[in-house]
Amino acid sequence: MVCDPRPGRAKAAVQAMVCASGDMDDRMLALDGPGFALLTASPPGSEYSRGPGVYCDHHGILAWAGEMFLPWAWYDRAGPASVRTTAAILRRNLVTRGLEVLAEIEGSFCGAWFDNETRKWTMFNDRWGLIPLFWWSRNDRLVVAPRARLAWQASNTQLSIDENGVVDLLRSQNMLDDHTLIADVHWLEPAHGLNWNGRRVDIHRYWSFEHKPVEPRSYDDVVQGYLDAARPTLAHMTDCQSPLLQGLSGGLDSRMFLALCDERGRAPTCFTSGLAYGEDVRFARQLAHVARTSHDSLLLDAREFPRQLRESIINTDGLHGAGHGPPAPPPLARQHPRADERGGAGRRPRPGAASASACRRQRLRRCTSRRHLSPRAD
């Protein structure tokens, strides 16, 4: 997304970012108006929980990408019907209750919301920041992109290295706060919203994780509590028409998720990324055999690690451990269409994310024309 009051500049900048990214698909939705242009894209899928979604009315605009599961209490008795319905319900709650309502939504998503009354844009992400957003602003211009280099390129400014980002990388092997390796390009941290009034950026945190200690419980009670928490997540993630894929490590989470999928009658296709002699690969293969499901091993070449580490740091702008891991080194075995789900060698799947539909995060490959929507037409 780009906000620029100069006629035609915002739309041209968004088009340039799309061309630079090389990712285009016929499910992309584009929208432009006086002083702004945006484009939203999500993996293909027919479920109401998946974007891209754009909703426009006299109150403003809401555009979102990714996958979101609104609380059932927000829906009418008839239940969810479409992506547009989801967008309309979310916009209504944002207007009436503020940005904090995002804390009640499950899934990996990001979006932009324009309020006609306040004349402000708000960019937001999910509680865990699973879809990275980077931003740059100067005077009356704002650029928001899923990659740091795209945000910098759209700014049309000279490339400068952020010294704080380099220090972060050397000391912690990651970025701290909202730093990136590029000067003036910032990372929107998880559970945050970025407010833009045309001249100034204001960052607002809408949710913080709080660990609530509980009374000591028996082993059986702890296991039952784990299952009670995992079942709704698996129900959300398997309630789709697409085939399922699950990254296996062979550990407790893998066993639990396979068992829960079997409980729901949805057997996933499994895969593991790692070294041939690694425990993940060996144990996962055995587990898949016991569960009587298919399994692919994406074996990594340790000789490629030094070169791949450098590329990973550059491609992720140093944020290679902040919720969106580096690309894995080239596998020795045949490439699996969902190899990026594991995020790298030895990386264990996040609870609630190990089993996912094949339509999530699928890389956009086809180069087709974009659809332009008018706020009035929608």
C-alpha positions as CSV (number, residue, x, y, z in Angstrom):
1,M,0.0,0.0,0.0
2,V,1.2,3.5,-0.8
3,C,-0.2,6.9,0.3
4,D,1.0,9.8,-1.8
5,P,-1.0,13.0,-2.5
6,R,0.7,13.5,-5.9
7,P,-1.6,12.4,-8.7
8,G,-0.9,8.9,-10.0
9,R,2.2,8.4,-7.8
10,A,0.6,5.9,-5.3
11,K,-0.8,3.7,-8.0
12,A,2.4,3.7,-10.0
13,A,4.4,2.8,-6.8
14,V,2.1,-0.2,-6.0
15,Q,2.4,-1.4,-9.6
16,A,6.2,-1.2,-9.4
17,M,6.2,-3.1,-6.1
18,V,4.1,-5.9,-7.6
19,C,6.5,-6.1,-10.6
20,A,9.5,-6.1,-8.4
21,S,8.1,-8.9,-6.2
22,G,7.3,-11.1,-9.2
23,D,4.2,-12.4,-7.4
24,M,1.0,-11.9,-9.3
25,D,-2.2,-13.9,-9.3
26,D,-5.8,-13.5,-10.6
27,R,-7.1,-13.5,-7.0
28,M,-5.3,-10.2,-6.3
29,L,-7.6,-7.3,-5.5
30,A,-6.5,-3.8,-6.2
31,L,-8.0,-0.5,-5.1
32,D,-7.0,3.1,-5.7
33,G,-8.4,6.5,-5.0
34,P,-7.3,10.1,-4.3
35,G,-3.9,9.9,-2.7
36,F,-3.7,6.1,-2.1
37,A,-3.4,2.7,-3.8
38,L,-3.4,-0.7,-2.4
39,L,-3.3,-4.3,-3.5
40,T,-4.1,-7.4,-1.4
41,A,-3.5,-11.0,-2.2
42,S,-4.0,-14.3,-0.5
43,P,-3.6,-18.0,-1.3
44,P,-6.4,-19.4,-3.4
45,G,-9.3,-21.0,-1.6
46,S,-13.1,-20.8,-1.5
47,E,-13.5,-20.8,2.3
48,Y,-15.0,-17.7,3.9
49,S,-12.1,-17.4,6.2
50,R,-9.6,-16.7,3.4
51,G,-8.9,-13.4,1.7
52,P,-8.2,-11.3,-0.2
53,G,-11.2,-9.3,0.9
54,V,-12.2,-5.7,0.2
55,Y,-15.3,-4.0,1.6
56,C,-16.3,-0.4,0.9
57,D,-19.3,1.6,2.0
58,H,-20.0,5.2,3.2
59,H,-18.1,4.6,6.4
60,G,-14.8,3.8,4.7
61,I,-12.7,0.9,3.3
62,L,-11.5,-2.4,4.7
63,A,-9.0,-4.6,2.9
64,W,-7.4,-7.7,4.3
65,A,-5.3,-10.7,3.3
66,G,-4.5,-14.0,4.9
67,E,-6.9,-16.1,6.9
68,M,-9.0,-15.0,9.8
69,F,-11.5,-16.7,12.0
70,L,-13.9,-14.3,13.6
71,P,-15.7,-15.2,16.9
72,W,-18.9,-17.0,16.1
73,A,-20.8,-14.5,18.4
74,W,-20.1,-11.8,15.8
75,Y,-22.1,-13.6,13.0
76,D,-25.8,-13.6,12.5
77,R,-27.7,-16.8,13.1
78,A,-27.2,-17.8,9.5
79,G,-23.5,-17.9,10.0
80,P,-20.7,-16.8,7.7
81,A,-21.4,-16.8,4.1
82,S,-18.6,-15.1,2.2
83,V,-15.3,-13.2,2.3
84,R,-17.3,-10.0,1.9
85,T,-19.4,-10.9,4.9
86,T,-16.3,-11.5,7.0
87,A,-14.9,-8.1,5.9
88,A,-18.2,-6.3,6.6
89,I,-18.5,-7.8,10.1
90,L,-14.8,-6.9,10.9
91,R,-15.2,-3.3,9.7
92,R,-18.3,-2.9,11.9
93,N,-16.5,-4.1,15.0
94,L,-13.5,-1.9,14.2
95,V,-15.7,1.1,14.0
96,T,-17.7,0.4,17.1
97,R,-15.0,-1.1,19.4
98,G,-11.7,0.0,18.1
99,L,-8.5,-1.9,17.1
100,E,-8.5,-4.0,20.3
101,V,-11.1,-6.3,18.7
102,L,-8.3,-7.8,16.6
103,A,-7.2,-9.6,19.7
104,E,-10.3,-11.8,19.5
105,I,-9.6,-13.0,16.0
106,E,-7.7,-16.2,15.2
107,G,-5.5,-16.8,12.2
108,S,-2.6,-15.2,10.2
109,F,-3.7,-12.0,8.6
110,C,-3.0,-8.3,7.9
111,G,-5.0,-5.5,6.6
112,A,-5.8,-1.8,6.0
113,W,-8.8,0.2,7.3
114,F,-9.8,3.7,6.3
115,D,-12.3,5.6,8.4
116,N,-14.2,8.3,6.6
117,E,-15.0,10.1,9.8
118,T,-11.5,10.5,11.1
119,R,-9.9,10.5,7.6
120,K,-7.2,8.1,8.9
121,W,-5.7,4.9,7.6
122,T,-4.9,2.0,10.0
123,M,-2.6,-0.9,9.0
124,F,-2.7,-3.9,11.2
125,N,-1.5,-7.5,11.7
126,D,-2.5,-10.5,13.7
127,R,-1.5,-11.1,17.3
128,W,1.7,-13.0,16.3
129,G,2.7,-11.1,13.3
130,L,2.6,-14.2,11.1
131,I,2.4,-12.1,7.9
132,P,5.3,-9.6,8.1
133,L,4.6,-5.9,7.3
134,F,7.3,-3.3,6.8
135,W,6.7,0.5,6.5
136,W,8.4,3.7,5.5
137,S,7.2,7.2,5.9
138,R,8.4,10.7,5.2
139,N,6.4,14.0,5.2
140,D,3.1,13.2,3.4
141,R,4.1,9.8,2.0
142,L,3.6,6.3,3.4
143,V,4.7,2.9,2.0
144,V,3.6,-0.5,3.5
145,A,4.9,-3.7,2.0
146,P,5.4,-7.4,3.0
147,R,9.2,-7.1,2.4
148,A,11.6,-4.5,3.6
149,R,13.3,-4.1,0.3
150,L,10.0,-3.4,-1.5
151,A,9.2,-0.7,1.0
152,W,12.6,0.9,0.4
153,Q,12.3,0.6,-3.4
154,A,8.9,2.3,-3.4
155,S,10.2,5.1,-1.3
156,N,12.6,6.2,-4.1
157,T,15.3,7.1,-1.6
158,Q,19.0,6.3,-1.4
159,L,19.8,3.0,0.2
160,S,21.3,3.3,3.7
161,I,22.2,0.7,6.3
162,D,20.6,1.1,9.7
163,E,23.5,0.9,12.2
164,N,21.1,-0.2,15.0
165,G,19.9,-3.1,12.8
166,V,23.5,-4.2,12.2
167,V,24.3,-4.1,15.9
168,D,21.1,-6.1,16.7
169,L,22.1,-8.8,14.1
170,L,25.6,-9.1,15.5
171,R,24.6,-9.2,19.1
172,S,21.4,-11.3,19.0
173,Q,21.4,-12.8,15.5
174,N,18.1,-11.1,15.0
175,M,16.4,-7.7,14.9
176,L,15.1,-6.0,18.1
177,D,12.1,-3.7,18.4
178,D,11.1,-2.5,14.9
179,H,14.6,-2.3,13.4
180,T,15.5,-3.6,10.0
181,L,18.8,-3.5,8.2
182,I,17.6,-0.7,6.0
183,A,17.5,2.8,7.4
184,D,14.0,4.4,7.8
185,V,12.3,1.1,7.0
186,H,10.6,-0.4,10.0
187,W,9.0,-3.7,10.9
188,L,5.4,-3.6,12.2
189,E,5.7,-5.7,15.3
190,P,3.1,-8.4,16.2
191,A,-0.3,-7.2,17.6
192,H,0.3,-3.6,16.4
193,G,-1.6,-1.1,14.4
194,L,-0.1,1.7,12.4
195,N,-2.3,4.9,12.2
196,W,-1.6,7.4,9.4
197,N,-3.3,10.8,9.3
198,G,-1.6,11.9,6.1
199,R,1.4,13.5,7.9
200,R,2.3,11.4,10.9
201,V,2.6,7.7,11.9
202,D,1.3,6.6,15.3
203,I,2.0,3.0,16.4
204,H,-0.5,1.4,18.8
205,R,-0.2,-2.1,20.4
206,Y,-3.6,-3.7,20.8
207,W,-2.7,-6.9,22.6
208,S,-0.1,-8.3,24.9
209,F,0.5,-11.9,25.9
210,E,-0.1,-12.7,29.5
211,H,0.8,-16.0,31.2
212,K,-1.8,-16.9,33.8
213,P,-0.4,-19.3,36.4
214,V,-2.8,-22.2,37.3
215,E,-3.0,-24.4,40.3
216,P,-0.9,-27.6,40.1
217,R,-2.8,-30.3,38.2
218,S,-2.3,-34.0,37.5
219,Y,-0.6,-35.2,34.4
220,D,-4.0,-36.5,33.0
221,D,-5.6,-33.0,33.6
222,V,-2.7,-31.3,31.8
223,V,-3.0,-33.6,28.8
224,Q,-6.8,-33.1,28.7
225,G,-6.3,-29.3,28.9
226,Y,-3.9,-29.5,25.9
227,L,-6.4,-31.5,23.9
228,D,-9.2,-29.1,24.8
229,A,-7.1,-26.2,23.5
230,A,-5.9,-28.0,20.4
231,R,-9.2,-29.4,19.2
232,P,-10.8,-26.0,18.3
233,T,-7.6,-24.9,16.4
234,L,-7.6,-28.1,14.4
235,A,-11.3,-27.8,13.7
236,H,-10.6,-24.3,12.2
237,M,-7.6,-25.4,10.2
238,T,-9.2,-28.6,8.8
239,D,-12.6,-27.1,8.0
240,C,-11.9,-26.6,4.3
241,Q,-12.2,-28.3,0.9
242,S,-8.4,-28.4,0.3
243,P,-6.1,-31.4,1.1
244,L,-4.1,-31.1,4.3
245,L,-0.3,-31.0,4.7
246,Q,1.4,-31.4,8.0
247,G,5.1,-30.8,8.9
248,L,6.2,-33.6,11.2
249,S,9.1,-33.7,13.6
250,G,8.2,-37.0,15.2
251,G,7.7,-35.4,18.6
252,L,4.8,-35.0,21.0
253,D,3.1,-32.2,19.0
254,S,3.3,-34.2,15.8
255,R,1.8,-37.2,17.4
256,M,-1.0,-35.2,19.0
257,F,-1.9,-33.4,15.7
258,L,-1.9,-36.6,13.7
259,A,-4.2,-38.2,16.3
260,L,-6.5,-35.2,16.3
261,C,-6.7,-35.1,12.5
262,D,-7.5,-38.8,12.5
263,E,-10.2,-38.1,15.1
264,R,-11.8,-35.6,12.6
265,G,-11.4,-38.0,9.7
266,R,-8.9,-35.8,7.9
267,A,-5.6,-37.7,7.2
268,P,-2.9,-35.2,6.1
269,T,0.0,-35.7,3.7
270,C,3.1,-35.3,5.9
271,F,6.6,-34.0,5.2
272,T,9.8,-33.2,7.1
273,S,12.7,-30.9,6.2
274,G,16.1,-31.7,7.7
275,L,19.4,-33.5,7.4
276,A,19.3,-37.2,6.5
277,Y,20.8,-38.2,9.8
278,G,18.7,-35.8,11.9
279,E,16.3,-37.1,14.5
280,D,13.4,-35.2,13.0
281,V,13.6,-37.0,9.7
282,R,14.1,-40.4,11.2
283,F,11.4,-40.1,13.9
284,A,8.9,-38.4,11.6
285,R,9.2,-41.2,9.0
286,Q,8.5,-43.8,11.6
287,L,5.6,-41.9,13.0
288,A,4.0,-41.5,9.6
289,H,4.4,-45.2,9.0
290,V,2.7,-46.0,12.3
291,A,-0.1,-43.5,11.4
292,R,-0.5,-45.1,8.0
293,T,-0.2,-41.8,6.1
294,S,2.2,-40.7,3.3
295,H,5.4,-38.9,4.2
296,D,8.0,-37.0,2.1
297,S,11.5,-36.1,3.3
298,L,13.1,-32.9,2.1
299,L,16.8,-33.6,2.8
300,L,19.0,-30.6,3.2
301,D,22.6,-30.2,2.1
302,A,24.8,-29.0,5.0
303,R,27.4,-27.7,2.5
304,E,24.9,-25.1,1.4
305,F,24.4,-23.6,4.8
306,P,27.0,-20.8,4.7
307,R,25.8,-19.4,1.4
308,Q,22.1,-19.9,2.3
309,L,22.6,-18.1,5.7
310,R,23.8,-15.0,3.9
311,E,20.9,-15.1,1.5
312,S,18.4,-15.7,4.3
313,I,19.7,-12.6,6.2
314,I,19.3,-10.5,3.1
315,N,16.0,-11.8,2.0
316,T,14.4,-11.4,5.5
317,D,16.2,-8.2,6.2
318,G,17.7,-9.8,9.4
319,L,14.3,-10.9,10.7
320,H,15.0,-14.5,10.1
321,G,13.9,-15.6,13.5
322,A,11.0,-13.3,14.1
323,G,8.0,-15.4,13.1
324,H,8.9,-15.8,9.5
325,G,11.9,-18.0,9.2
326,P,14.6,-18.1,6.4
327,P,14.1,-20.2,3.3
328,A,15.6,-23.6,3.7
329,P,18.8,-24.6,1.9
330,P,18.2,-26.4,-1.4
331,P,17.0,-30.0,-0.7
332,L,18.7,-33.0,-2.0
333,A,15.4,-34.8,-2.5
334,R,12.6,-33.8,-4.8
335,Q,11.0,-30.5,-4.0
336,H,7.7,-30.7,-2.1
337,P,5.1,-28.1,-3.1
338,R,4.7,-27.1,0.6
339,A,8.4,-27.2,1.6
340,D,8.3,-23.7,3.0
341,E,5.9,-24.6,5.8
342,R,8.7,-25.8,8.0
343,G,10.7,-22.6,7.7
344,G,14.2,-24.2,7.7
345,A,16.2,-27.1,9.0
346,G,15.3,-28.4,12.4
347,R,12.5,-25.7,12.9
348,R,9.7,-27.2,14.8
349,P,6.1,-26.3,13.7
350,R,4.2,-23.9,15.9
351,P,1.4,-25.3,17.9
352,G,-1.7,-24.8,15.9
353,A,0.2,-24.3,12.7
354,A,1.7,-27.7,12.0
355,S,-1.4,-28.9,10.2
356,A,-2.5,-26.6,7.5
357,S,-4.5,-26.6,4.3
358,A,-2.5,-26.7,1.1
359,C,-4.1,-23.4,0.1
360,R,-2.5,-21.4,2.9
361,R,0.6,-19.4,2.0
362,Q,0.9,-21.0,-1.4
363,R,3.3,-18.9,-3.4
364,L,1.7,-16.9,-6.1
365,R,3.2,-17.9,-9.4
366,R,1.1,-16.9,-12.4
367,C,1.4,-13.5,-13.9
368,T,-2.0,-12.2,-14.8
369,S,-3.8,-8.9,-14.9
370,R,-5.1,-7.3,-11.6
371,R,-8.7,-6.5,-10.9
372,H,-9.4,-2.9,-9.9
373,L,-12.3,-2.2,-7.7
374,S,-14.1,1.1,-7.2
375,P,-15.4,2.0,-3.7
376,R,-18.7,3.0,-5.3
377,A,-19.0,-0.1,-7.4
378,D,-18.4,-2.3,-4.3
